[in-house]
Amino acid sequence: MNAELLAVLEVWEREKGISKEVLLGAVHESLLMAAKKAVGPARELRVSIDGKSGDIKAWARLIVADLVVSKHDQLTVFDARRKGFEEAKVGDEIEVEVTPHGFGRIAAQYAKQALMSQVRKVEKAMIYDEFKDRVGDIVSGTVRRFEKSDVILDLGKFEAAMPNRERVPTEEYQVGERIRCYVKAVEQTTHGPEIVLSRADPNFVLKLFRLEVAEVNDGTIEIRGIAREPGFRTKIAVYSRDNKVDPVGACVGLRGQRVKNIVRELNNEKVDIIPWSPNIKVFLAKALDPAILKSIHVEESQKRVLVKTSPDQLPLALGRRGQNARLASRLTGWQIEIEEEEPVDGFIAKVGIATRELASVPGISEAHARILVDSGFHGVESILDAEVADLASLPGIGDAASTILEAARGEVLRRQVSGSPSVEEHGH
């Protein structure tokens, strides 16, 4: 049985990476408890384990006495000399073997029962010591089992968990499959330290770029921002400290090989690499690629941006289910509103209608009508809101301002009597 115990220790030493000395120390306490049960309350009882043979012996430190009052604490001079202490005398303290018959077998069985809990404590300490400084690293592990929706991975010496919240929704994992994960945290729980892995965290993508792109790893290229919807799309903003290094080109790599390697690891998740710019208009235009924008209006105080684009570009700007706009907003840190800009042809048509309507009013010439429409007066009602001086200040109107204003009043009065629609109603 002792040899069997040694064999167990050797297996655990190989598989769990715990030295035999540490394991022997871990079982010593349990063996001592077994010895106290088998031997009794012997004075200064200790247990020794032979590292080679596995022999387990119990020892007690007894006092030599003329008369033994307590057999657990004392022994006679005769017994001491019989045990090899030929010069023993009353009052001496000597350590003698008190191993009971069959103790090795009993102790080994007892030790194996207690050993598992002791080893778990050692393992937990090793987990924390090894992984507390590895948060932020990428590790490879084999899928061992599933606990509800959590994935349990074998990292070699230890097990780690990828909670359901850290899984990529588009990925399916199979038992025995080897996958790479980001070490998100090492948490101390009531059951000991727990290694928390992730494939959904945006930092997983950042770490992949650091591993794949030398310029990112050495700091030449900075990653200024990232927005990710795991399994679908990631936008990453990059900036180069060296004017000679193209940040996007370096991350893409020769023939796109660098980004291809990352996309392959992400199971074909789309990755957009965007040049960062301190100018929000420039940055946002790149972040909303591939859409072509018509205009960008910035409200600095509210960190809000109003983007206008043509009807055919609006779906590209928004993306599927609004994903492109949503990720661009997260990446830039600005609230983005996207609107469809009225087509130029439609605007020109409306200007033409308004011009003809005003020119049809007696007292307003076609030339004056065109000037008024270009200046924002699209109907007779809007002319009535202006003063003579306002109209006179318009280039090409001058002295005709009073005549135009009087003509507008007359037209409004005529329509009120006849019930005819206004120019604005006609135009819109």
C-alpha atoms as one frame of an Amber mdcrd trajectory, in Angstrom:
protein
   0.000   0.000   0.000   2.906   2.347   0.734   4.292   1.767  -2.738   0.824
   2.492  -4.098   0.780   5.811  -2.251   4.144   6.724  -3.756   2.839   5.828
  -7.211  -0.153   8.150  -6.700   2.178  10.954  -5.664   4.363  10.422  -8.721
   1.344  10.516 -11.062   0.112  13.763  -9.502   3.615  15.176  -9.678   3.677
  14.586 -13.449   0.098  15.554 -14.268  -0.437  18.463 -11.924   3.102  19.814
 -11.790   3.282  19.612  -7.977   6.628  18.385  -6.646   6.716  15.168  -4.632
   8.182  17.084  -1.674   5.184  19.420  -1.647   2.797  16.478  -1.901   4.576
  14.632   0.896   4.284  17.723   3.032   0.608  17.980   2.165  -0.114  14.423
   3.349   2.053  14.705   6.456  -0.665  16.411   8.457  -3.235  13.770   7.571
  -0.775  11.005   8.472  -0.100  12.650  11.805  -3.815  12.609  12.542  -3.892
   8.915  11.618  -0.947   8.272  13.929  -2.641  10.000  16.848  -5.639   7.734
  16.373  -3.508   4.572  16.088  -0.832   5.338  18.728  -2.735   7.515  21.148
  -1.722  10.866  22.699   2.050  10.182  22.589   4.334  13.046  23.608   5.551
  15.192  20.655   4.341  12.660  18.146   5.634  12.991  14.582   5.428  10.940
  11.391   8.180  10.300   8.841   7.754   9.173   5.243  10.584   7.554   3.332
  10.677   9.313  -0.049  12.024   6.216  -1.802  10.351   3.253  -0.147   7.226
   5.037   1.045   7.596   3.517   4.542   5.596   5.439   7.129   6.802   5.469
  10.726   5.585   7.155  13.890   7.931   8.693  16.449   7.437  10.085  19.942
   9.744  12.105  22.209   9.609  10.346  25.614  11.199  11.065  28.987  13.293
   8.384  30.714  11.898   7.703  34.216  12.326   5.240  37.126   8.601   4.680
  37.289   6.349   5.085  34.251   3.226   7.029  35.205   2.099   7.721  31.625
   3.116   5.309  28.896   2.390   8.007  26.316   5.000  10.326  27.832   7.556
   8.125  29.594   9.591   4.955  29.351  11.877   3.155  31.793  15.682   3.184
  31.698  15.557  -0.516  30.808  13.248   0.041  27.815  15.339   2.998  26.629
  18.549   0.937  26.685  16.738  -1.953  25.022  15.819   0.362  22.174  19.483
   1.217  21.618  19.964   4.171  23.949  22.652   2.431  26.084  23.673   5.574
  27.971  20.152   6.683  28.798  19.498   7.905  32.335  16.546   9.247  34.262
  15.411  12.642  32.983  16.760  12.224  29.440  14.492  12.961  26.462  14.816
  10.462  23.650  12.921   9.984  20.382  11.761   6.436  19.900   9.785   4.712
  17.176   6.213   3.964  18.243   4.875   2.670  14.935   2.039   0.227  15.690
   1.697  -3.044  13.782   0.083  -2.524  10.378   0.223   1.260  10.758   1.692
   1.811   7.274  -1.327   0.258   5.578  -3.829   2.110   7.761  -2.000   5.427
   7.429  -1.678   5.138   3.653  -5.410   4.517   3.302  -6.223   7.427   5.593
  -3.741   9.655   3.754  -5.187   8.944   0.329  -8.633   9.948   1.542  -7.350
  13.250   2.905  -4.834  13.820   0.121  -7.356  15.018  -2.467  -8.494  17.978
  -0.378  -4.892  18.861   0.438  -3.876  18.691  -3.219  -6.809  20.910  -4.198
  -5.554  23.579  -1.803  -2.070  23.380  -3.298  -3.502  23.470  -6.828  -5.581
  26.545  -6.048  -2.560  28.345  -4.661  -0.583  27.414  -7.770  -3.405  28.624
 -10.039  -3.488  32.029  -8.417   0.309  32.387  -8.301   0.720  31.413 -11.966
  -2.222  33.301 -13.474  -2.542  36.435 -11.345   0.028  38.130 -13.604  -1.303
  36.602 -16.837  -4.509  38.601 -17.063  -4.515  40.066 -20.583  -2.656  37.126
 -22.151  -3.943  34.691 -24.747  -3.842  30.990 -23.820  -4.694  27.781 -25.665
  -6.888  25.149 -24.106  -8.882  22.037 -24.919 -12.644  21.952 -24.430 -13.243
  19.342 -21.738 -16.932  19.693 -20.830 -19.881  22.048 -20.478 -21.422  23.195
 -17.219 -24.807  24.570 -18.273 -23.769  27.149 -20.894 -20.232  27.648 -19.568
 -17.300  26.039 -21.372 -14.654  24.326 -19.212 -11.210  24.228 -20.809  -8.151
  22.198 -19.905  -5.062  24.439 -19.901  -2.677  21.591 -19.106  -2.094  21.807
 -15.368  -5.293  23.695 -14.617  -8.879  24.102 -15.719 -10.470  27.412 -16.652
 -14.012  28.549 -17.401 -15.390  30.560 -20.296 -18.763  31.800 -18.987 -21.709
  32.030 -21.347 -21.449  35.847 -21.347 -17.887  35.569 -22.719 -18.790  33.207
 -25.559 -19.151  34.401 -29.153 -22.820  33.825 -30.103 -21.960  32.588 -33.603
 -19.430  29.986 -32.389 -20.091  26.374 -31.421 -17.501  24.445 -29.397 -16.931
  20.701 -29.385 -15.415  18.530 -26.643 -11.783  17.873 -27.558 -11.542  21.006
 -29.716  -8.511  23.245 -29.087  -9.247  26.969 -28.967  -7.472  30.191 -28.010
  -8.933  32.504 -25.391  -8.190  35.788 -23.654  -7.475  35.618 -19.899 -10.000
  38.179 -18.680  -9.649  37.740 -14.921  -8.407  35.534 -12.102 -11.054  35.758
  -9.413 -10.905  34.610  -5.813 -14.182  32.821  -5.081 -15.485  30.864  -2.097
 -14.229  27.743  -3.910 -10.772  29.218  -4.543  -9.283  31.060  -7.530 -11.106
  30.802 -10.845  -9.587  31.592 -14.257 -12.123  33.460 -16.397 -11.554  33.196
 -20.163 -13.183  35.117 -23.009 -13.454  35.114 -26.780 -16.042  37.906 -26.882
 -14.057  40.625 -25.116 -12.793  43.450 -27.422  -9.389  43.085 -25.746  -9.127
  39.630 -27.341  -8.967  41.356 -30.738  -6.495  43.959 -29.434  -4.206  41.212
 -28.151  -4.393  39.371 -31.477  -3.228  42.540 -33.244  -0.333  42.888 -30.779
   0.708  39.303 -31.456   0.307  39.555 -35.235   1.491  43.118 -35.958   5.041
  43.894 -34.811   4.485  47.659 -35.119   1.572  47.480 -32.684   3.569  45.364
 -30.264   6.556  47.753 -30.214   4.356  50.865 -29.870   5.015  52.382 -33.299
   1.298  51.999 -34.029  -1.244  52.788 -31.319  -4.728  51.341 -31.140  -6.770
  54.410 -30.195 -10.179  52.758 -30.039 -12.156  49.589 -30.636 -15.836  48.699
 -30.953 -16.978  45.115 -31.329 -20.084  43.024 -31.766 -18.586  39.540 -31.256
 -18.995  37.169 -34.168 -20.209  39.864 -36.546 -18.030  42.952 -36.851 -15.200
  44.890 -35.201 -14.023  48.427 -35.903 -10.546  49.377 -34.735  -8.951  52.844
 -34.919  -5.167  52.967 -35.396  -2.615  55.777 -35.281   1.072  55.813 -36.238
   3.699  57.694 -34.237   6.003  57.444 -37.237   4.914  59.437 -40.294   6.701
  56.934 -42.502   4.566  54.035 -41.266   1.053  53.643 -42.656  -0.979  52.362
 -39.683  -3.719  50.746 -41.759  -1.280  49.173 -44.216   0.880  47.759 -41.424
  -2.141  46.172 -39.727  -3.464  44.739 -42.977  -0.041  43.333 -43.897   1.439
  42.224 -47.202  -1.401  40.935 -49.383  -3.647  41.263 -46.325  -1.950  38.347
 -44.564  -1.846  39.869 -41.084  -5.503  40.780 -40.886  -6.436  37.494 -42.591
  -4.768  35.588 -39.756  -6.769  37.577 -37.215 -10.039  37.168 -39.117  -9.385
  33.417 -39.343  -8.921  33.232 -35.563 -12.196  35.169 -35.153 -14.009  32.678
 -37.419 -14.451  35.202 -40.256 -15.710  38.071 -38.122 -15.479  41.250 -40.239
 -12.683  43.594 -39.096 -12.576  47.254 -40.217  -9.225  49.011 -39.691  -9.706
  52.787 -39.576  -7.078  55.563 -39.405  -7.646  57.625 -36.257  -7.843  61.415
 -36.636  -8.265  64.231 -34.081 -10.692  65.832 -36.555 -14.053  64.249 -35.764
 -15.385  64.869 -39.286 -12.459  63.055 -40.889 -12.525  60.289 -38.274 -16.282
  59.795 -38.576 -16.210  59.709 -42.378 -13.708  56.832 -42.185 -15.629  55.116
 -39.376 -18.790  55.019 -41.529 -17.015  53.477 -44.516 -17.979  52.285 -47.077
 -20.783  54.876 -47.143 -20.139  58.186 -48.947 -21.411  61.081 -46.833 -22.910
  64.328 -48.140 -22.412  66.482 -45.047 -21.413  66.274 -41.382 -22.727  68.786
 -38.838 -20.945  68.730 -35.461 -22.433  69.871 -32.130 -19.361  70.007 -29.867
 -21.245  70.804 -26.635 -23.387  67.660 -26.857 -20.824  65.465 -28.651 -23.478
  64.916 -31.297 -23.028  64.577 -35.050 -25.706  64.933 -37.721 -24.761  63.091
 -40.892 -26.574  63.463 -44.197 -26.203  61.073 -47.077 -27.907  60.251 -50.338
 -30.728  57.658 -50.410 -28.546  55.008 -52.059 -25.795  55.468 -49.439 -28.079
  55.484 -46.395 -28.257  51.657 -46.064 -24.435  51.477 -46.207 -24.055  54.180
 -43.550 -26.517  52.479 -41.214 -25.379  48.924 -41.918 -27.368  45.782 -41.293
 -29.756  46.450 -38.400 -27.894  49.705 -37.758 -24.665  47.895 -36.922 -22.283
  50.123 -38.920 -23.621  53.339 -37.368 -23.763  51.776 -33.901 -20.135  50.618
 -33.991 -18.984  53.956 -35.444 -20.681  55.737 -32.532 -18.955  53.497 -29.974
 -15.607  53.859 -31.729 -15.679  57.676 -31.907 -17.496  58.256 -28.627 -19.975
  60.599 -30.370 -23.739  60.303 -30.755 -24.433  59.879 -34.472 -27.684  60.669
 -36.251 -27.931  59.807 -39.944 -30.509  61.362 -42.242 -31.283  61.075 -45.910
 -30.487  64.258 -47.842 -33.051  65.429 -50.365 -31.915  64.702 -53.931 -30.553
  67.714 -55.809 -33.000  67.140 -58.677 -35.951  67.326 -56.315 -34.650  70.527
 -54.755 -34.156  72.167 -58.143 -37.669  71.167 -59.131 -39.120  72.773 -56.008
 -37.138  75.969 -56.624 -38.503  76.119 -60.175 -42.097  75.684 -58.987 -41.698
  78.383 -56.336 -40.146  80.772 -58.887 -42.987  80.276 -61.375 -45.626  80.744
 -58.674 -44.131  84.055 -57.508 -43.630  85.241 -61.099 -47.356  84.627 -61.725
 -48.247  87.274 -59.094 -49.053  90.617 -60.776 -46.294  93.118 -59.887 -43.498
  90.532 -59.424 -41.287  89.881 -62.430 -39.646  86.522 -63.192 -36.191  88.004
 -62.453 -37.374  89.324 -59.111 -39.105  86.016 -58.350 -35.850  84.118 -58.941
 -33.931  86.474 -56.611 -36.588  86.129 -53.912 -36.630  82.294 -54.071 -32.828
  82.136 -54.010 -32.934  84.350 -50.908 -35.327  81.996 -49.121 -38.714  83.603
 -49.952 -40.634  80.656 -51.381 -44.147  82.171 -51.181 -46.105  85.396 -50.828
 -46.774  84.729 -47.108 -43.037  84.639 -46.397 -42.643  87.981 -48.270 -45.244
  89.559 -45.974 -43.089  88.610 -42.962 -40.287  90.854 -44.282 -39.851  94.623
 -44.033 -39.383  96.875 -47.064 -35.803  97.501 -45.988 -35.109  93.745 -45.859
 -36.334  93.294 -49.403 -34.532  96.405 -50.643 -31.224  95.072 -49.308 -31.409
  92.039 -51.601 -29.131  92.380 -54.675 -31.319  93.133 -57.725 -34.418  94.198
 -55.759 -33.628  97.731 -54.546 -36.412 100.253 -55.309 -38.775  97.476 -56.405
 -39.144  96.333 -52.745 -42.284  98.416 -52.063 -43.960  97.237 -55.286 -43.172
  93.576 -54.493 -44.485  93.871 -50.934 -47.709  95.538 -52.149 -48.133  92.835
 -54.818 -47.724  90.098 -52.157 -50.396  91.723 -49.947 -52.787  91.936 -52.870
 -52.215  88.285 -53.825 -52.841  87.074 -50.272 -56.045  89.128 -50.075 -57.227
  87.769 -53.425 -56.625  84.166 -52.328 -58.436  84.686 -49.072 -61.474  85.894
 -50.989 -61.313  83.174 -53.642 -60.020  80.351 -51.407 -57.099  79.589 -53.757
 -54.106  77.669 -52.274 -50.971  79.508 -51.281 -47.662  79.179 -53.130 -46.205
  77.175 -50.211 -49.083  74.713 -50.326 -48.697  74.378 -54.082 -44.953  73.900
 -53.770 -45.158  71.216 -51.109
